[in-house]
Amino acid sequence: MAGTVTSLKPKSGRKGRIHVHLDGTYAFSLAGVLAASLRLGQELSEEAVEALKQENMIRIVRKFITQLNQMSKLKNVHVLLDDSAEDYLARKGYDPKMGARPLARLIQNELSQPLSREMLFGDLKRGGTALVSAKDDALVIDIQGIPAPEAEMVADVVL
């Protein structure tokens, strides 16, 4: 479907306008697009709805990863996701009945818990970067920890 809804007046009681482009270049939100479409009497194809769901899910994944990075900042740990990991989380974290609600648990189980173990007992004790990708329908975490300073290692040996 080509065409653009440039502005629609929101329902009463809400301020501002909804700016939505239905050509796939920008979508404010799936709810906004669907509401705009229904008010204009337009139909969205299944492919357009799926693309909007995936796009919105990736935004939600990025929001959760930003929060995870803010929490792990004190430990000097930074989490980076490649596109395959974002797609995996967006796909696995979406449920047609529940929306994005399962995403938080998925990130907790498959990313936060393994990273927490590495921060406490593994290569991320002193900080570092966790590069996350998806292979064979699972997340793969490549940890690049900060090595211990040589002075500390020498001091341990001398004492």
N, C-alpha and C positions, 0 to 999 in steps of 0.2 A: 504494500500500500504506500503510495507516495502522497505527500501532502503534509502540511504543518498546521498544528493548532498553536497559534502564537500566544494567545492569552484568553483565559476564560475567567469569568467572575466566579469566585468560590461561593459555596453555600453561605447563607446568611450567618452572621456571627463570626466569620473568619476574615482576617485582614489579608490584604495582598492579592496576588494573582498566581495562577498556576501557569508556568511556561513549559510547554511540552512540544517536542518535535517528534512526529510519528515516523519520520524517515529513518530512524535508527541511529542518528548521530547523537542524540541526547534524549534521555528520558528521566524526568524528575523522580518519578516513582511508579511502580507498577499500578498502585491504587489510583494515582493521579491520571495516568494514561487511560486506564480502564474507565474511570469516572468521566474523563473528557470524551472518550469514544462513545460511551453510552449516552451522554447528554447531546452529542452531535448526531446520534443515530448511525454511527459508523461501526463497522465490524473490523476487528483485528484478526489476522490470520493466526493459526496456531503457532507458526514459526515466529511471528512477531512477539507473541506472548512468551514463548520459550526464551527468546533472545533477551527480552526484558527481565524475565526471572533470573536468568544467568547473570546478566549485567548487575542487577540489584544484589544478588547473592555475593558476587565478587566484591562489591562495595562493603557489604556487611562483613565479609571475611577480612578485608583490609582494616575495618574499624576494630574488630577483635584483635588483630595482630598489633595494631597501634596501642591498644590497651595493654596487651601482653608485654610489648616493648617498654611501656611506661612503668609497669610493675617490676620488670627485670633491670631497669636502669640502675638501681642501687647496687646490683651485683655486677655492673659493668658488662651486661650481656645484651646482645642485639640479635634479633631474629629477622632473617630475610627469607621471603618466599619467592620462588620462581613461578612462572605462569602455570606450570603443570600442577604445582601444589595448590595454588589458588583455585584452579579449575576443579581439582579433586575435592577440596573442602567445600566449595560451592555446590558441587553435585551431590556429595555424600551428606552434606549438612542440611539439605532441603527435603522437606516432606510435603506432599500435596495438601495434606489435611492440616499440618501444623506449621507450615511455612518454614521460617529460618530458626525456629526454636531448638531443633536438634543440633544446630551448629555449635552452640556453646559447649555442649557435652562432648561433641566430637573433638573440638579443639582441646578441651580439658584432657580427654583420654589419650589422644594420639600425639599431642604436642606439648602441652603444659607439664604433664606428669613426667615424661621422659626428660624434658629440659630441667625440671626441678631436681631430679636425681643427679643429672650431670652438674648442676650448680652446687649441690651439696657434697657429692662424693666423686665426681668425675672431672673431666677436662675443663669444665667451666667454673671451677672453684675460684679462680682469679679473674674470671671474665672471659670475654671472647665473642665470637660470632657463631650463630647456628644457621647454616644454609639448608633450607628445607625444599625438597623436590618430591615429586610423586613418580614412582615406578612400579609397574605390575600391580596397580590398584592398591598401593600402600604408600605412606609417607616415608621418606628417607631423610634422615637428619645428618648432615655433615658438620661436625663440630670442629671449629678452629679456635682452640683455647689459647690463652696467653700463657706461655711457659713460665715456670718459676725463674726468678732472677738467679744468675750464677752465684752471686754473693751469698744468698741464703743456702744454696746447695753446698758451697765450700764451707760455710760456717757450721753446717750440720756434720760434715765430715771431720773437721778439725776438732770439734768439741767431743 
